[in-house]
Amino acid sequence: MGATAPKISEFRDEEWWDGPIPAHLARKRSGLKPQFLVAGLLLVGVIVSLMVYGLTTAKAFWLTVDEVQQRSSELGSQRIRVNGLVVEDSEDWNPTEVTLRFRIHDEENPNKQLEVSFYGPRPDNFQRAASAIVEGELLPDGVFQAEVLLLKCPSRYEEAPEEILLKAVR
């Protein structure tokens, strides 16, 4: 119980070690290790290559049905997006092959139509679809092979107004 902590002034009066620092106590100078440099450069290279790949494959031109038909010879295997209105009664669903074929047309020119082939499940709301955005490529036979199919349906909130009869209470 009688032990007390040494005072700071006692340490100041002591002699300090003047010799070289023993090897097991000396701090080694930390430099850049080659394996960390290689790993860092490799990581940066992978990130840059993924960014370049993502930007080149995600690029798709937005065209109308009329533009697709006018430029069909030069579109070849380019990835494009086309927006158009779904032609009524043009749906051809083949459940055994899981293929949906339909036609879309421009709003301004309904005579210009583009046949679309989509391999995948038939969307539930296809019957109500007003317009479609398809992304894919134009095949040499003029059929648009869609890899992505987005449907725009009429809003359920824009239906015809209901007539409500109100009677005054006396």
Short mmCIF file of the C-alpha atoms (twelve columns), coordinates in Angstrom:
data_MODEL
# 
_entry.id   MODEL 
# 
loop_
_atom_site.group_PDB 
_atom_site.id 
_atom_site.type_symbol 
_atom_site.label_atom_id 
_atom_site.label_alt_id 
_atom_site.label_comp_id 
_atom_site.label_asym_id 
_atom_site.label_seq_id 
_atom_site.Cartn_x 
_atom_site.Cartn_y 
_atom_site.Cartn_z 
_atom_site.pdbx_PDB_model_num 
ATOM 1   C CA . MET A 1   0.000   0.000   0.000   1 
ATOM 2   C CA . GLY A 2   2.818   2.316   0.579   1 
ATOM 3   C CA . ALA A 3   4.073   2.143   -3.044  1 
ATOM 4   C CA . THR A 4   3.690   5.384   -4.927  1 
ATOM 5   C CA . ALA A 5   4.161   6.158   -8.557  1 
ATOM 6   C CA . PRO A 6   7.515   7.670   -9.518  1 
ATOM 7   C CA . LYS A 7   7.581   11.381  -10.134 1 
ATOM 8   C CA . ILE A 8   8.294   12.819  -13.549 1 
ATOM 9   C CA . SER A 9   11.334  14.647  -12.217 1 
ATOM 10  C CA . GLU A 10  12.916  11.304  -11.340 1 
ATOM 11  C CA . PHE A 11  12.858  10.233  -14.981 1 
ATOM 12  C CA . ARG A 12  14.425  13.460  -16.152 1 
ATOM 13  C CA . ASP A 13  17.445  12.939  -14.004 1 
ATOM 14  C CA . GLU A 14  18.104  9.386   -15.204 1 
ATOM 15  C CA . GLU A 15  20.635  8.629   -17.874 1 
ATOM 16  C CA . TRP A 16  19.203  7.642   -21.228 1 
ATOM 17  C CA . TRP A 17  20.552  4.990   -23.499 1 
ATOM 18  C CA . ASP A 18  23.080  6.550   -25.861 1 
ATOM 19  C CA . GLY A 19  24.055  3.465   -27.841 1 
ATOM 20  C CA . PRO A 20  22.554  2.035   -31.039 1 
ATOM 21  C CA . ILE A 21  19.015  0.709   -30.856 1 
ATOM 22  C CA . PRO A 22  18.917  -3.077  -30.599 1 
ATOM 23  C CA . ALA A 23  17.746  -4.762  -33.835 1 
ATOM 24  C CA . HIS A 24  14.699  -6.411  -32.262 1 
ATOM 25  C CA . LEU A 25  13.444  -3.026  -30.970 1 
ATOM 26  C CA . ALA A 26  14.201  -0.904  -34.030 1 
ATOM 27  C CA . ARG A 27  11.355  -0.008  -36.329 1 
ATOM 28  C CA . LYS A 28  11.881  -1.043  -39.864 1 
ATOM 29  C CA . ARG A 29  11.214  1.565   -42.460 1 
ATOM 30  C CA . SER A 30  8.000   0.634   -44.222 1 
ATOM 31  C CA . GLY A 31  8.319   1.074   -47.957 1 
ATOM 32  C CA . LEU A 32  5.971   0.178   -50.758 1 
ATOM 33  C CA . LYS A 33  6.102   -3.571  -51.142 1 
ATOM 34  C CA . PRO A 34  6.097   -4.812  -54.736 1 
ATOM 35  C CA . GLN A 35  3.272   -7.324  -54.238 1 
ATOM 36  C CA . PHE A 36  0.938   -4.545  -53.003 1 
ATOM 37  C CA . LEU A 37  1.914   -2.330  -55.926 1 
ATOM 38  C CA . VAL A 38  1.182   -5.111  -58.441 1 
ATOM 39  C CA . ALA A 39  -2.133  -5.947  -56.738 1 
ATOM 40  C CA . GLY A 40  -3.158  -2.264  -56.728 1 
ATOM 41  C CA . LEU A 41  -2.301  -1.805  -60.395 1 
ATOM 42  C CA . LEU A 42  -4.162  -4.997  -61.264 1 
ATOM 43  C CA . LEU A 43  -7.240  -3.799  -59.380 1 
ATOM 44  C CA . VAL A 44  -7.178  -0.422  -61.139 1 
ATOM 45  C CA . GLY A 45  -6.812  -2.210  -64.490 1 
ATOM 46  C CA . VAL A 46  -9.819  -4.436  -63.815 1 
ATOM 47  C CA . ILE A 47  -11.974 -1.462  -62.778 1 
ATOM 48  C CA . VAL A 48  -11.028 0.550   -65.871 1 
ATOM 49  C CA . SER A 49  -11.659 -2.401  -68.206 1 
ATOM 50  C CA . LEU A 50  -15.096 -3.036  -66.636 1 
ATOM 51  C CA . MET A 51  -16.006 0.625   -67.072 1 
ATOM 52  C CA . VAL A 52  -14.964 0.594   -70.750 1 
ATOM 53  C CA . TYR A 53  -16.821 -2.678  -71.389 1 
ATOM 54  C CA . GLY A 54  -19.965 -1.374  -69.689 1 
ATOM 55  C CA . LEU A 55  -19.958 1.862   -71.643 1 
ATOM 56  C CA . THR A 56  -19.444 0.197   -75.014 1 
ATOM 57  C CA . THR A 57  -22.032 -2.575  -74.590 1 
ATOM 58  C CA . ALA A 58  -24.713 -0.434  -72.954 1 
ATOM 59  C CA . LYS A 59  -24.674 2.077   -75.777 1 
ATOM 60  C CA . ALA A 60  -27.843 1.920   -77.849 1 
ATOM 61  C CA . PHE A 61  -29.234 4.438   -80.310 1 
ATOM 62  C CA . TRP A 62  -32.848 5.656   -79.922 1 
ATOM 63  C CA . LEU A 63  -34.682 5.458   -83.219 1 
ATOM 64  C CA . THR A 64  -38.239 5.610   -84.448 1 
ATOM 65  C CA . VAL A 65  -39.815 2.892   -86.604 1 
ATOM 66  C CA . ASP A 66  -39.514 5.145   -89.664 1 
ATOM 67  C CA . GLU A 67  -35.791 5.767   -88.998 1 
ATOM 68  C CA . VAL A 68  -35.148 2.045   -88.578 1 
ATOM 69  C CA . GLN A 69  -36.728 1.299   -91.933 1 
ATOM 70  C CA . GLN A 70  -34.856 4.123   -93.669 1 
ATOM 71  C CA . ARG A 71  -31.465 3.125   -92.198 1 
ATOM 72  C CA . SER A 72  -31.943 -0.669  -92.182 1 
ATOM 73  C CA . SER A 73  -28.954 -1.319  -94.452 1 
ATOM 74  C CA . GLU A 74  -26.490 0.564   -92.242 1 
ATOM 75  C CA . LEU A 75  -27.777 -0.650  -88.850 1 
ATOM 76  C CA . GLY A 76  -26.406 -4.180  -89.336 1 
ATOM 77  C CA . SER A 77  -25.583 -5.595  -85.913 1 
ATOM 78  C CA . GLN A 78  -25.773 -2.320  -83.984 1 
ATOM 79  C CA . ARG A 79  -27.690 -2.297  -80.743 1 
ATOM 80  C CA . ILE A 80  -30.660 0.070   -80.989 1 
ATOM 81  C CA . ARG A 81  -33.801 1.045   -79.078 1 
ATOM 82  C CA . VAL A 82  -37.067 1.619   -80.844 1 
ATOM 83  C CA . ASN A 83  -40.212 3.176   -79.413 1 
ATOM 84  C CA . GLY A 84  -43.548 2.592   -81.067 1 
ATOM 85  C CA . LEU A 85  -47.224 1.934   -80.573 1 
ATOM 86  C CA . VAL A 86  -48.288 -1.716  -80.493 1 
ATOM 87  C CA . VAL A 87  -50.407 -2.629  -83.531 1 
ATOM 88  C CA . GLU A 88  -53.722 -4.064  -82.351 1 
ATOM 89  C CA . ASP A 89  -54.268 -7.794  -82.977 1 
ATOM 90  C CA . SER A 90  -50.667 -8.264  -84.164 1 
ATOM 91  C CA . GLU A 91  -49.683 -10.472 -81.227 1 
ATOM 92  C CA . ASP A 92  -48.465 -13.979 -82.040 1 
ATOM 93  C CA . TRP A 93  -47.540 -15.834 -78.816 1 
ATOM 94  C CA . ASN A 94  -45.926 -19.258 -79.132 1 
ATOM 95  C CA . PRO A 95  -45.754 -20.822 -75.643 1 
ATOM 96  C CA . THR A 96  -43.828 -23.919 -76.759 1 
ATOM 97  C CA . GLU A 97  -40.949 -21.822 -78.131 1 
ATOM 98  C CA . VAL A 98  -41.514 -19.017 -75.579 1 
ATOM 99  C CA . THR A 99  -41.518 -16.486 -78.413 1 
ATOM 100 C CA . LEU A 100 -43.647 -13.372 -78.742 1 
ATOM 101 C CA . ARG A 101 -44.000 -11.718 -82.128 1 
ATOM 102 C CA . PHE A 102 -45.843 -8.462  -82.684 1 
ATOM 103 C CA . ARG A 103 -45.659 -5.246  -84.690 1 
ATOM 104 C CA . ILE A 104 -45.138 -1.639  -83.669 1 
ATOM 105 C CA . HIS A 105 -45.677 1.581   -85.622 1 
ATOM 106 C CA . ASP A 106 -44.953 5.281   -85.368 1 
ATOM 107 C CA . GLU A 107 -47.557 7.546   -83.867 1 
ATOM 108 C CA . GLU A 108 -47.301 9.972   -86.791 1 
ATOM 109 C CA . ASN A 109 -47.220 7.311   -89.497 1 
ATOM 110 C CA . PRO A 110 -49.216 4.134   -88.698 1 
ATOM 111 C CA . ASN A 111 -48.402 2.675   -92.134 1 
ATOM 112 C CA . LYS A 112 -44.721 2.259   -91.214 1 
ATOM 113 C CA . GLN A 113 -44.615 -0.908  -89.121 1 
ATOM 114 C CA . LEU A 114 -41.782 -2.959  -87.659 1 
ATOM 115 C CA . GLU A 115 -42.094 -6.629  -86.802 1 
ATOM 116 C CA . VAL A 116 -40.605 -7.481  -83.397 1 
ATOM 117 C CA . SER A 117 -39.565 -10.915 -82.143 1 
ATOM 118 C CA . PHE A 118 -38.968 -11.353 -78.418 1 
ATOM 119 C CA . TYR A 119 -37.734 -14.599 -76.863 1 
ATOM 120 C CA . GLY A 120 -38.875 -14.785 -73.250 1 
ATOM 121 C CA . PRO A 121 -41.991 -14.918 -71.102 1 
ATOM 122 C CA . ARG A 122 -45.014 -13.043 -72.367 1 
ATOM 123 C CA . PRO A 123 -45.687 -10.003 -70.181 1 
ATOM 124 C CA . ASP A 124 -49.006 -10.228 -68.337 1 
ATOM 125 C CA . ASN A 125 -50.030 -6.730  -69.341 1 
ATOM 126 C CA . PHE A 126 -49.305 -7.144  -73.070 1 
ATOM 127 C CA . GLN A 127 -53.017 -7.038  -73.982 1 
ATOM 128 C CA . ARG A 128 -53.334 -3.573  -72.426 1 
ATOM 129 C CA . ALA A 129 -50.031 -2.249  -73.786 1 
ATOM 130 C CA . ALA A 130 -50.343 1.059   -75.567 1 
ATOM 131 C CA . SER A 131 -46.729 1.348   -76.636 1 
ATOM 132 C CA . ALA A 132 -43.514 -0.607  -76.392 1 
ATOM 133 C CA . ILE A 133 -39.835 0.159   -76.117 1 
ATOM 134 C CA . VAL A 134 -37.727 -2.624  -77.573 1 
ATOM 135 C CA . GLU A 135 -33.947 -2.907  -77.412 1 
ATOM 136 C CA . GLY A 136 -31.935 -5.259  -79.569 1 
ATOM 137 C CA . GLU A 137 -30.794 -5.502  -83.170 1 
ATOM 138 C CA . LEU A 138 -32.297 -5.543  -86.626 1 
ATOM 139 C CA . LEU A 139 -31.881 -8.883  -88.390 1 
ATOM 140 C CA . PRO A 140 -31.097 -9.066  -92.135 1 
ATOM 141 C CA . ASP A 141 -34.669 -10.214 -92.880 1 
ATOM 142 C CA . GLY A 142 -36.054 -6.952  -91.419 1 
ATOM 143 C CA . VAL A 143 -37.343 -8.474  -88.156 1 
ATOM 144 C CA . PHE A 144 -36.255 -6.693  -84.999 1 
ATOM 145 C CA . GLN A 145 -34.824 -9.204  -82.495 1 
ATOM 146 C CA . ALA A 146 -35.597 -7.678  -79.083 1 
ATOM 147 C CA . GLU A 147 -33.568 -8.596  -76.020 1 
ATOM 148 C CA . VAL A 148 -35.374 -6.074  -73.803 1 
ATOM 149 C CA . LEU A 149 -39.108 -5.372  -73.911 1 
ATOM 150 C CA . LEU A 150 -40.633 -2.521  -71.923 1 
ATOM 151 C CA . LEU A 151 -44.360 -1.861  -72.137 1 
ATOM 152 C CA . LYS A 152 -46.208 1.360   -71.476 1 
ATOM 153 C CA . CYS A 153 -49.786 0.795   -70.472 1 
ATOM 154 C CA . PRO A 154 -52.518 3.392   -70.180 1 
ATOM 155 C CA . SER A 155 -52.825 4.701   -66.676 1 
ATOM 156 C CA . ARG A 156 -55.692 3.323   -64.660 1 
ATOM 157 C CA . TYR A 157 -56.181 6.806   -63.266 1 
ATOM 158 C CA . GLU A 158 -56.975 8.309   -66.654 1 
ATOM 159 C CA . GLU A 159 -60.194 6.426   -67.301 1 
ATOM 160 C CA . ALA A 160 -63.412 8.107   -68.321 1 
ATOM 161 C CA . PRO A 161 -64.930 10.100  -65.483 1 
ATOM 162 C CA . GLU A 162 -67.845 8.509   -63.693 1 
ATOM 163 C CA . GLU A 163 -71.146 10.281  -63.423 1 
ATOM 164 C CA . ILE A 164 -72.101 10.709  -59.803 1 
ATOM 165 C CA . LEU A 165 -75.629 11.666  -58.801 1 
ATOM 166 C CA . LEU A 166 -75.763 13.823  -55.701 1 
ATOM 167 C CA . LYS A 167 -78.998 14.748  -53.955 1 
ATOM 168 C CA . ALA A 168 -79.324 17.496  -51.473 1 
ATOM 169 C CA . VAL A 169 -80.452 16.507  -47.980 1 
ATOM 170 C CA . ARG A 170 -83.231 18.657  -46.445 1 
# 
